[in-house]
């Protein structure tokens, strides 16, 4: 298998942790910052850093301490807040040969139903221990002894061995082996990480990632983005899984420096992202596609006094499909005068089942400032490079999901991936693992492929791959055609961009009726305004997509569910709507034109079951059968809904 090398004297390593040990021994890297943690003090002067030598020493110390309480191969849940401590724990676990499950730590009072994912993780991964800071552990112990009504959670928490980060991290330099000794950390074929899928199309699933697959994946990303020791990365992505975690590993494999901050910091003040790029002269930054319009709206040039300079940026990596060209062009148009080059735009594609990285349309050679477009979207891969002398070892096919045969270019199908980066499967889901990870082409002998569940199409002589949407989200129209819901959602937003929240609209089918749930920017109680908004949404969708919407529900901010990376959870939005769990402002049912009352009956029944808790008021309106509901807005907007 072909791997590139930047230096023939520095061979590629089978696992990421071995790169760290090699860099740390080189005189030029011992004092080089590997990671920098930036706080938001508006001038970015408050930051802390850890060098390659310090991180290597810390990983050795943590691994030694952990193995006093645990044995190699044990599973541990990592409950650390974003920061350098989390980075050290992740590398310490790999060096100890432990199976790490990093997750967002729920608030330890476990109120407001914030513990469901923790219960899912504990019940599925069956960890022996949990790692958290001393303060967090003390609060968990108080919860256990408080005679909580959730006895199952208390019992599970009590059975865990709780390990304090303060106990395993030491400030004094550890005694590293003076002679070369066999590496006893996670081997390439061993599962070293369980990362959960985003939950965009269903309940998050635990993905088993081997240390070798992770190393291959970041090597492929290093080559694709042309990263090297002079690269500087800025990231505010969650560090627990997917792209946020991958860029921690990618930093080490590349010998680069990565400046980090928390997702909450970015959501509170999006401009900090631009300021960090400027301060650290960053060359690479990964962001979800919603970032660009969010920064234009809430984090633009006029929102601060810190000067912005983006001339060093070589890779502005955009993840999370769909990637609309108009949004990218608008962002580039605003920030090109501040040094941002259009050639830095790097639309990319990835998923947890392939560790993270799959492809990018960006190339370091044969640069073209204008990428092609397909139905308003930018491409996420350029497959013609697979035919050159340096053949990639991540194979991408577009396959007819029913016949399981490759389709011709220009025909949409399911994206299949075969790669050493492929994960090993889903923990505890053997039948689903066979279905997703053992895809086989029909009527031929071939390697296994990961069936991504994503639709894509290859266009043009350069064979650009466009990721068009998720198969499970596809809306099937009465005329037999199919439509991806993000087109409906975009048309709905375009009807009232000053009133609706961009990226907070969900379209789906309920009982043969196309429904749209849209968040308002501000609470509006004028019935005439609300009616105009609903009618405008329906008209815009009809004009742009030639689709008749049967139900439009306008809700308070924070009611359209999303993943931590900003993907709309349409399946959950649909469930919440049917169960009357949304803070509804107005519900307009175009029943006379659709002739389908089933959805109305379903929601009415759920509302009656819910009772009068939300103070729902129903008002009969005109011949369109409007139902208006007013309720109190949620007092707390979560990070998830902010994204």
C-alpha positions as CSV (number, residue, x, y, z in Angstrom):
1,X,0.0,0.0,0.0
2,X,1.3,3.4,-0.9
3,X,1.9,6.0,1.8
4,X,3.7,9.3,1.3
5,X,6.6,10.5,3.3
6,X,7.8,14.0,3.7
7,X,11.1,12.8,4.9
8,X,12.6,9.4,4.0
9,X,14.4,9.4,7.3
10,X,11.0,9.6,9.1
11,X,9.0,6.6,8.1
12,X,5.2,6.5,8.7
13,X,4.1,4.8,11.9
14,X,1.4,2.2,12.4
15,X,-0.4,4.2,15.2
16,X,-0.6,7.9,15.9
17,X,1.0,7.8,19.3
18,X,4.3,6.6,17.8
19,X,4.5,9.8,15.8
20,X,4.3,11.8,19.0
21,X,7.2,9.9,20.5
22,X,9.4,10.5,17.5
23,X,8.6,14.2,17.2
24,X,9.2,14.7,20.9
25,X,12.8,13.3,20.5
26,X,13.7,15.7,17.7
27,X,15.5,18.8,19.0
28,X,13.5,21.1,16.7
29,X,10.2,19.8,18.1
30,X,10.8,19.3,21.8
31,X,9.8,22.9,22.6
32,X,7.4,23.3,19.7
33,X,3.8,23.8,20.7
34,X,1.6,20.9,19.7
35,X,-1.6,22.4,21.0
36,X,-2.6,25.8,22.2
37,X,-5.8,26.4,24.2
38,X,-7.2,29.9,23.6
39,X,-9.7,31.6,26.0
40,X,-11.9,34.4,24.8
41,X,-10.5,37.6,26.2
42,X,-11.1,39.6,23.0
43,X,-7.3,40.0,22.4
44,X,-6.5,36.3,22.5
45,X,-3.6,36.9,24.9
46,X,-5.0,34.4,27.5
47,X,-3.8,31.0,26.2
48,X,-2.0,28.0,27.4
49,X,0.1,25.6,25.4
50,X,1.6,22.1,25.5
51,X,4.7,21.2,23.6
52,X,5.4,18.0,21.8
53,X,7.9,17.0,24.6
54,X,5.4,17.9,27.3
55,X,2.5,16.0,25.6
56,X,4.7,12.9,25.2
57,X,5.8,13.1,28.9
58,X,2.2,13.6,29.9
59,X,0.9,10.6,27.9
60,X,3.6,8.4,29.4
61,X,2.7,9.5,32.9
62,X,-1.0,9.2,32.4
63,X,-0.7,5.7,30.9
64,X,1.5,4.5,33.8
65,X,-1.0,5.9,36.4
66,X,-4.0,4.4,34.7
67,X,-2.5,1.0,34.6
68,X,-2.3,1.0,38.4
69,X,-6.2,0.8,38.5
70,X,-6.9,-0.8,35.1
71,X,-5.5,-3.4,32.9
72,X,-4.7,-3.2,29.2
73,X,-7.8,-3.6,27.0
74,X,-10.2,-2.1,29.6
75,X,-12.9,0.3,28.5
76,X,-12.9,3.8,30.0
77,X,-15.4,6.6,29.6
78,X,-13.7,10.0,29.3
79,X,-15.8,12.8,30.8
80,X,-13.5,15.8,30.4
81,X,-14.4,19.3,29.3
82,X,-12.9,20.5,26.0
83,X,-9.3,21.6,26.6
84,X,-5.7,20.4,26.8
85,X,-6.5,18.1,29.6
86,X,-8.8,16.1,27.3
87,X,-6.1,15.9,24.7
88,X,-3.6,14.5,27.2
89,X,-6.1,11.9,28.5
90,X,-6.9,10.7,24.9
91,X,-3.2,10.2,24.1
92,X,-2.6,8.7,27.6
93,X,-5.3,6.1,27.1
94,X,-3.9,5.0,23.7
95,X,-0.5,4.6,25.2
96,X,-1.9,2.5,28.0
97,X,-3.6,0.2,25.6
98,X,-7.1,1.2,26.8
99,X,-10.3,1.5,24.9
100,X,-11.4,5.1,25.2
101,X,-15.0,6.4,24.9
102,X,-14.8,10.3,25.0
103,X,-18.2,12.0,25.4
104,X,-19.5,15.3,26.4
105,X,-19.8,15.2,30.2
106,X,-23.4,15.8,31.3
107,X,-24.0,18.2,34.1
108,X,-23.5,16.0,37.2
109,X,-26.8,16.9,38.8
110,X,-28.2,14.8,35.9
111,X,-31.3,17.0,35.8
112,X,-33.3,18.1,32.7
113,X,-32.9,14.7,31.1
114,X,-29.3,15.5,30.1
115,X,-28.0,12.0,31.0
116,X,-29.6,9.8,28.3
117,X,-26.5,9.6,26.1
118,X,-24.4,8.7,29.2
119,X,-26.8,5.9,30.0
120,X,-26.6,4.7,26.4
121,X,-22.8,4.7,26.5
122,X,-22.5,2.9,29.8
123,X,-25.1,0.2,28.9
124,X,-23.5,-0.4,25.4
125,X,-19.8,-0.1,26.1
126,X,-19.8,-1.5,29.6
127,X,-16.8,0.5,30.8
128,X,-14.8,-0.4,33.9
129,X,-13.9,3.2,34.7
130,X,-14.7,6.8,34.1
131,X,-12.1,9.6,34.0
132,X,-13.1,13.1,35.1
133,X,-11.7,16.0,37.2
134,X,-11.9,15.8,41.0
135,X,-14.8,18.4,41.2
136,X,-16.9,16.5,38.8
137,X,-16.3,13.2,40.5
138,X,-17.3,14.7,43.9
139,X,-20.6,15.9,42.4
140,X,-21.3,12.5,40.9
141,X,-20.7,10.9,44.3
142,X,-23.1,13.3,45.9
143,X,-25.7,12.3,43.3
144,X,-25.2,8.6,44.0
145,X,-25.7,9.2,47.7
146,X,-28.8,11.4,47.3
147,X,-31.3,8.6,46.9
148,X,-32.1,9.7,43.3
149,X,-35.3,8.5,41.7
150,X,-33.2,7.2,38.8
151,X,-31.9,4.1,40.6
152,X,-30.5,2.5,37.4
153,X,-28.3,5.5,36.6
154,X,-27.1,5.6,40.3
155,X,-26.3,1.9,40.2
156,X,-24.3,2.2,37.0
157,X,-22.4,5.2,38.2
158,X,-21.6,3.6,41.5
159,X,-20.2,0.5,39.8
160,X,-17.6,2.5,37.8
161,X,-14.1,3.0,39.0
162,X,-13.8,6.8,39.1
163,X,-10.3,8.1,38.2
164,X,-9.4,11.8,38.8
165,X,-7.5,13.6,36.1
166,X,-5.5,15.4,38.8
167,X,-4.3,12.0,40.1
168,X,-3.1,10.7,36.8
169,X,-1.5,14.0,35.6
170,X,1.7,15.0,37.2
171,X,3.7,18.2,36.8
172,X,7.1,16.6,37.4
173,X,8.8,15.0,34.4
174,X,8.3,11.2,34.4
175,X,11.1,8.7,34.1
176,X,11.0,7.8,30.4
177,X,12.7,4.6,29.3
178,X,16.3,5.4,28.4
179,X,16.5,2.5,26.0
180,X,14.3,1.4,23.2
181,X,11.5,-0.8,24.6
182,X,8.7,-2.5,22.7
183,X,5.6,-0.3,22.3
184,X,2.9,-1.5,24.6
185,X,0.1,0.9,23.6
186,X,-2.8,0.1,21.3
187,X,-1.7,-2.1,18.3
188,X,-2.9,-1.3,14.8
189,X,-5.4,-4.1,14.8
190,X,-6.8,-3.3,18.2
191,X,-9.9,-1.2,18.8
192,X,-8.7,1.9,20.7
193,X,-11.7,4.2,20.3
194,X,-15.5,4.1,20.3
195,X,-16.9,7.1,18.7
196,X,-20.7,7.6,18.3
197,X,-22.3,8.6,15.1
198,X,-23.8,12.1,15.0
199,X,-27.5,11.0,15.3
200,X,-28.5,12.9,12.2
201,X,-30.6,10.0,10.9
202,X,-31.3,8.0,14.0
203,X,-30.2,7.2,17.6
204,X,-26.3,7.6,17.8
205,X,-24.5,4.2,17.2
206,X,-21.2,3.2,18.7
207,X,-18.5,2.8,16.0
208,X,-15.4,0.7,16.7
209,X,-12.2,2.3,15.5
210,X,-8.9,0.5,15.4
211,X,-5.7,2.3,16.1
212,X,-4.4,1.4,12.6
213,X,-7.5,2.6,10.8
214,X,-7.3,6.0,12.7
215,X,-3.6,6.3,11.7
216,X,-4.4,5.6,8.1
217,X,-7.2,8.0,8.0
218,X,-5.2,11.0,9.3
219,X,-2.3,10.1,6.9
220,X,-4.8,10.2,4.0
221,X,-6.1,13.6,5.3
222,X,-2.5,14.9,5.7
223,X,-1.8,14.1,2.1
224,X,-5.1,15.5,0.8
225,X,-4.7,18.8,2.6
226,X,-0.9,19.0,2.1
227,X,-0.2,19.4,5.8
228,X,3.3,19.5,7.2
229,X,5.3,20.7,10.2
230,X,4.9,24.3,9.2
231,X,1.1,24.0,9.1
232,X,-1.0,25.8,11.8
233,X,-4.5,24.6,12.5
234,X,-7.4,26.4,14.2
235,X,-10.3,24.4,15.5
236,X,-13.3,25.0,17.7
237,X,-15.0,21.7,16.9
238,X,-16.0,19.2,19.7
239,X,-12.9,17.1,20.5
240,X,-14.9,14.0,21.4
241,X,-15.5,12.4,18.0
242,X,-15.4,12.8,14.2
243,X,-13.6,15.8,12.7
244,X,-12.8,17.5,16.0
245,X,-11.0,14.4,17.3
246,X,-9.5,13.6,13.9
247,X,-7.8,17.0,13.8
248,X,-6.1,16.3,17.2
249,X,-4.6,13.1,15.6
250,X,-3.9,14.9,12.3
251,X,-1.9,17.6,14.1
252,X,0.4,15.0,15.6
253,X,0.9,13.0,12.4
254,X,1.7,16.2,10.5
255,X,4.0,17.6,13.2
256,X,1.9,20.8,13.1
257,X,0.5,23.2,15.7
258,X,-3.2,23.4,16.5
259,X,-4.9,26.3,18.3
260,X,-8.1,25.1,20.0
261,X,-11.1,26.7,21.6
262,X,-14.4,25.4,22.7
263,X,-17.7,25.1,20.7
264,X,-19.5,27.1,23.3
265,X,-16.9,29.9,23.0
266,X,-17.5,30.0,19.2
267,X,-21.3,30.0,19.5
268,X,-21.2,32.8,22.0
269,X,-18.9,34.9,19.9
270,X,-18.3,33.5,16.3
271,X,-15.8,36.3,15.5
272,X,-13.2,34.6,17.7
273,X,-12.7,32.0,15.0
274,X,-11.5,34.7,12.6
275,X,-9.4,36.3,15.3
276,X,-7.6,33.0,16.1
277,X,-6.8,32.5,12.4
278,X,-5.3,36.0,12.4
279,X,-3.4,35.7,15.7
280,X,-1.8,32.4,15.0
281,X,-1.4,32.9,11.2
282,X,-3.4,29.7,10.7
283,X,-3.1,27.8,7.4
284,X,-5.9,25.3,7.9
285,X,-9.3,25.3,9.7
286,X,-12.2,22.8,9.6
287,X,-15.7,24.1,10.1
288,X,-19.3,22.8,9.5
289,X,-21.1,24.3,6.6
290,X,-23.4,26.4,8.8
291,X,-20.4,28.3,10.1
292,X,-20.1,30.6,7.1
293,X,-23.6,32.2,7.2
294,X,-23.5,32.3,11.0
295,X,-20.2,34.2,11.0
296,X,-21.5,36.7,8.4
297,X,-24.6,37.2,10.6
298,X,-23.2,37.4,14.1
299,X,-19.4,37.5,13.8
300,X,-18.5,39.8,11.0
301,X,-16.0,42.6,10.6
302,X,-18.1,45.2,12.4
303,X,-18.5,43.1,15.5
304,X,-15.1,43.8,17.0
305,X,-12.0,45.9,16.9
306,X,-9.4,43.1,16.6
307,X,-8.1,43.4,13.0
308,X,-8.8,40.4,10.7
309,X,-6.2,39.0,8.3
310,X,-6.8,35.7,6.5
311,X,-4.0,35.8,4.0
312,X,-2.2,32.8,5.5
313,X,-5.3,30.5,5.1
314,X,-4.6,27.7,2.6
315,X,-7.4,25.2,3.6
316,X,-10.8,26.4,4.8
317,X,-12.2,22.9,5.1
318,X,-16.0,22.8,4.9
319,X,-17.7,19.7,6.2
320,X,-21.3,18.6,6.7
321,X,-23.4,18.2,3.5
322,X,-25.1,19.9,1.8
323,X,-22.5,22.6,0.9
324,X,-24.2,25.3,-1.0
325,X,-22.1,27.4,-3.4
326,X,-24.1,30.6,-2.8
327,X,-23.2,30.5,0.9
328,X,-19.5,30.0,0.2
329,X,-19.4,32.7,-2.4
330,X,-21.1,35.2,-0.1
331,X,-18.5,34.4,2.6
332,X,-15.6,34.7,0.2
333,X,-17.0,37.9,-1.2
334,X,-17.0,39.5,2.3
335,X,-13.6,38.3,3.4
336,X,-11.6,38.3,0.2
337,X,-10.6,42.0,0.9
338,X,-9.2,40.7,4.2
339,X,-6.8,38.2,2.5
340,X,-9.0,35.1,2.0
341,X,-8.2,33.4,-1.3
342,X,-11.1,31.6,-3.1
343,X,-8.6,28.8,-3.8
344,X,-8.5,28.1,0.0
345,X,-12.1,26.7,0.0
346,X,-11.9,23.0,0.6
347,X,-15.3,21.3,0.5
348,X,-14.9,17.9,2.1
349,X,-16.7,14.7,3.0
350,X,-16.4,12.3,5.9
351,X,-18.3,10.0,8.3
352,X,-17.7,8.2,11.5
353,X,-17.8,4.8,9.8
354,X,-14.6,5.7,7.9
355,X,-13.0,7.1,11.1
356,X,-13.8,10.6,9.7
357,X,-12.1,11.7,6.5
358,X,-13.1,10.4,3.1
359,X,-12.3,13.0,0.5
360,X,-12.0,16.7,-0.5
361,X,-12.4,18.6,-3.8
362,X,-9.4,20.7,-3.0
363,X,-6.0,20.0,-4.6
364,X,-2.7,21.5,-4.0
365,X,-1.8,21.4,-7.7
366,X,-3.9,22.5,-10.7
367,X,-5.7,25.0,-8.6
368,X,-9.0,26.3,-9.8
369,X,-10.6,29.2,-7.9
370,X,-14.0,28.2,-9.2
371,X,-15.3,24.8,-8.4
372,X,-18.2,23.4,-10.5
373,X,-21.8,23.3,-9.2
374,X,-24.5,20.7,-9.4
375,X,-28.0,21.8,-8.3
376,X,-26.5,24.7,-6.2
377,X,-24.1,22.3,-4.4
378,X,-20.2,22.2,-4.4
379,X,-18.4,18.9,-4.9
380,X,-16.7,17.0,-2.0
381,X,-14.3,14.9,-4.0
382,X,-12.5,14.8,-7.4
383,X,-12.3,11.2,-8.5
384,X,-10.2,11.6,-11.6
385,X,-7.1,11.7,-9.3
386,X,-7.9,8.0,-8.6
387,X,-6.7,7.2,-12.1
388,X,-3.2,8.7,-11.9
389,X,0.0,7.1,-10.9
390,X,-0.4,7.9,-7.2
391,X,-3.6,5.8,-6.8
392,X,-5.5,6.6,-3.7
393,X,-6.2,3.8,-1.2
394,X,-9.7,5.2,-0.3
395,X,-11.9,3.9,-3.1
396,X,-15.2,5.7,-3.7
397,X,-18.0,4.3,-5.8
398,X,-21.6,5.5,-6.5
399,X,-23.8,2.4,-6.5
400,X,-27.5,1.6,-7.2
401,X,-28.6,0.7,-3.7
402,X,-31.2,-1.8,-5.0
403,X,-29.1,-3.7,-7.6
404,X,-25.8,-3.1,-5.8
405,X,-24.1,-2.3,-9.1
406,X,-22.0,0.8,-9.9
407,X,-24.0,3.5,-11.7
408,X,-22.7,5.5,-14.6
409,X,-21.5,9.1,-14.1
410,X,-24.4,11.5,-14.1
411,X,-26.7,9.1,-12.2
412,X,-27.4,9.5,-8.5
413,X,-26.8,6.5,-6.2
414,X,-25.5,5.5,-2.8
415,X,-21.9,6.3,-2.0
416,X,-19.8,3.3,-1.1
417,X,-16.3,3.4,0.4
418,X,-13.6,0.8,0.7
419,X,-10.5,1.8,2.6
420,X,-8.1,0.7,5.4
421,X,-9.7,3.6,7.3
422,X,-13.0,1.7,7.4
423,X,-14.1,1.2,11.0
424,X,-14.7,-2.4,12.3
425,X,-18.4,-2.1,12.8
426,X,-21.0,-1.1,15.4
427,X,-20.6,-2.3,18.9
428,X,-23.4,-4.7,19.8
429,X,-25.1,-4.5,16.4
430,X,-23.9,-7.5,14.4
431,X,-26.7,-7.5,11.8
432,X,-26.4,-3.8,11.2
433,X,-22.6,-4.2,11.0
434,X,-23.0,-6.8,8.2
435,X,-25.4,-4.6,6.3
436,X,-23.4,-1.4,6.5
437,X,-19.7,-2.6,6.6
438,X,-19.9,-5.6,4.4
439,X,-21.3,-4.1,1.2
440,X,-20.5,-6.3,-1.8
441,X,-21.0,-5.4,-5.5
442,X,-23.4,-7.6,-7.3
443,X,-22.2,-10.4,-9.7
444,X,-18.5,-10.0,-9.0
445,X,-15.9,-10.8,-6.5
446,X,-14.8,-7.6,-4.7
447,X,-13.6,-6.2,-1.4
448,X,-16.0,-5.1,1.3
449,X,-17.4,-1.6,1.1
450,X,-19.0,0.7,3.7
451,X,-22.5,1.6,2.7
452,X,-22.6,5.3,3.8
453,X,-26.4,5.8,3.4
454,X,-25.5,9.0,1.6
455,X,-26.6,9.8,-2.0
456,X,-24.1,11.2,-4.5
457,X,-23.5,11.8,-8.1
458,X,-20.3,12.1,-10.3
459,X,-20.3,14.9,-12.8
460,X,-17.8,16.0,-15.6
461,X,-14.6,14.8,-17.0
462,X,-12.8,15.6,-13.7
463,X,-15.4,13.3,-12.1
464,X,-16.4,15.6,-9.3
465,X,-18.4,13.8,-6.6
466,X,-21.4,15.8,-5.2
467,X,-22.9,14.6,-1.9
468,X,-26.6,15.3,-2.4
469,X,-28.2,14.1,0.8
470,X,-29.2,11.2,3.0
471,X,-31.2,8.2,1.6
472,X,-33.3,8.0,4.7
473,X,-34.3,11.7,4.4
474,X,-35.4,11.5,0.8
475,X,-38.9,12.7,0.1
476,X,-40.8,10.7,-2.5
477,X,-43.2,12.8,-4.5
478,X,-46.6,11.7,-5.9
479,X,-45.2,11.8,-9.4
480,X,-42.5,9.2,-8.5
481,X,-39.7,11.7,-8.4
482,X,-37.4,12.1,-5.3
483,X,-36.3,15.3,-3.6
484,X,-33.8,15.9,-0.9
485,X,-35.4,17.9,2.0
486,X,-32.6,20.4,2.2
487,X,-33.9,22.0,-1.1
488,X,-37.3,22.4,0.5
489,X,-35.8,23.9,3.6
490,X,-33.7,26.3,1.7
491,X,-36.7,27.5,-0.3
492,X,-38.6,27.9,2.9
493,X,-35.9,30.0,4.5
494,X,-35.6,32.2,1.4
495,X,-39.2,33.2,1.8
496,X,-38.5,35.1,5.0
497,X,-34.8,35.3,5.8
498,X,-35.3,38.2,8.2
499,X,-37.9,36.2,10.2
500,X,-36.8,32.6,10.1
501,X,-33.6,31.1,11.5
502,X,-31.2,29.8,8.8
503,X,-30.3,26.2,9.2
504,X,-33.1,25.6,11.7
505,X,-35.8,24.3,9.3
506,X,-36.8,20.7,8.9
507,X,-38.8,19.1,6.1
508,X,-40.2,15.6,6.2
509,X,-43.2,13.5,5.3
510,X,-45.9,12.6,7.9
511,X,-48.8,10.4,6.7
512,X,-48.3,11.2,3.0
513,X,-48.1,15.0,3.8
514,X,-45.0,17.1,3.3
515,X,-44.5,19.0,6.5
516,X,-42.1,21.9,7.4
517,X,-41.1,22.9,10.9
518,X,-39.4,26.3,11.0
519,X,-37.9,28.3,13.9
520,X,-38.5,32.0,14.3
521,X,-35.7,34.3,15.0
522,X,-37.9,36.2,17.5
523,X,-41.2,35.3,19.1
524,X,-44.0,36.7,17.0
525,X,-47.6,36.8,18.2
526,X,-49.3,38.8,15.5
527,X,-51.5,36.3,13.8
528,X,-51.6,38.2,10.5
529,X,-47.7,38.2,10.3
530,X,-47.6,34.5,11.2
531,X,-50.2,33.6,8.6
532,X,-48.2,35.6,6.0
533,X,-45.0,33.8,6.9
534,X,-46.7,30.3,6.5
535,X,-48.3,31.2,3.2
536,X,-45.0,32.7,2.0
537,X,-43.1,29.5,2.9
538,X,-45.6,27.4,0.9
539,X,-45.5,29.7,-2.0
540,X,-41.7,29.8,-2.1
541,X,-41.4,26.0,-2.0
542,X,-43.9,25.7,-4.8
543,X,-42.1,28.2,-7.0
544,X,-38.6,27.0,-6.4
545,X,-39.2,23.2,-6.1
546,X,-42.7,22.7,-7.6
547,X,-43.7,20.9,-4.4
548,X,-47.0,21.4,-2.5
549,X,-46.5,21.6,1.3
550,X,-49.4,20.3,3.3
551,X,-48.4,21.4,6.8
552,X,-46.3,24.3,8.1
553,X,-45.4,24.6,11.8
554,X,-43.7,27.7,13.1
555,X,-41.9,27.1,16.4
556,X,-39.9,29.0,19.0
557,X,-36.1,29.2,18.7
558,X,-34.3,26.0,19.8
559,X,-37.1,23.6,18.9
560,X,-35.7,22.0,15.7
561,X,-33.3,19.3,17.1
562,X,-29.7,19.1,15.8
563,X,-26.6,17.2,16.4
564,X,-23.6,18.7,18.1
565,X,-22.1,19.4,14.6
566,X,-25.2,21.2,13.4
567,X,-26.9,18.6,11.4
568,X,-30.7,18.7,11.4
569,X,-32.3,15.6,13.1
570,X,-35.3,15.4,10.8
571,X,-36.4,12.0,12.3
572,X,-36.5,13.5,15.8
573,X,-38.2,16.7,14.6
574,X,-40.9,14.5,13.0
575,X,-41.3,12.5,16.2
576,X,-41.4,15.6,18.4
577,X,-44.1,17.1,16.1
578,X,-46.3,14.1,16.1
579,X,-46.0,13.8,19.9
580,X,-46.7,17.5,20.4
581,X,-43.4,18.1,22.1
582,X,-42.6,21.4,20.3
583,X,-43.2,24.9,21.5
584,X,-45.5,25.8,18.7
585,X,-46.3,29.4,17.6
586,X,-48.5,28.6,14.6
587,X,-49.6,25.5,12.8
588,X,-51.1,25.9,9.4
589,X,-52.6,22.9,7.7
590,X,-53.5,23.3,4.0
591,X,-55.9,20.3,4.3
592,X,-58.4,21.3,1.7
593,X,-55.7,21.3,-1.0
594,X,-53.9,18.2,0.2
595,X,-57.0,16.2,1.1
596,X,-55.1,14.3,3.9
597,X,-56.3,14.8,7.4
598,X,-54.3,12.0,9.1
599,X,-51.5,14.3,10.2
600,X,-54.0,16.7,11.7
601,X,-55.6,13.9,13.7
602,X,-52.3,12.5,14.9
603,X,-51.1,15.9,16.2
604,X,-54.5,16.6,17.7
605,X,-54.5,13.3,19.6
606,X,-51.0,13.9,20.9
607,X,-51.9,17.4,22.0
608,X,-55.0,16.1,23.8
609,X,-52.8,13.5,25.6
610,X,-50.4,16.1,26.6
611,X,-53.2,18.1,28.2
612,X,-53.1,21.7,29.2
613,X,-49.5,21.8,30.4
614,X,-48.3,24.0,27.5
615,X,-51.4,26.3,27.6
616,X,-52.2,25.5,24.0
617,X,-54.9,27.7,22.4
618,X,-56.7,26.6,19.3
619,X,-58.3,29.1,17.1
620,X,-60.4,28.3,14.1
621,X,-59.4,30.5,11.1
622,X,-60.3,30.8,7.5
623,X,-61.0,28.1,4.9
624,X,-57.4,26.9,4.9
625,X,-57.9,25.3,8.3
626,X,-55.4,27.2,10.3
627,X,-54.6,26.0,13.7
628,X,-52.8,28.6,15.9
629,X,-50.9,27.6,19.0
630,X,-49.2,29.9,21.5
631,X,-46.9,28.7,24.2
632,X,-44.1,29.8,26.5
633,X,-40.7,29.8,24.9
634,X,-37.9,27.6,26.4
635,X,-35.9,29.4,29.0
636,X,-32.6,27.9,28.1
637,X,-31.3,27.5,24.6
638,X,-28.9,24.6,24.5
639,X,-25.6,24.5,22.5
640,X,-27.2,21.9,20.3
641,X,-30.0,24.2,19.3
642,X,-27.6,27.2,19.0
643,X,-25.7,25.2,16.4
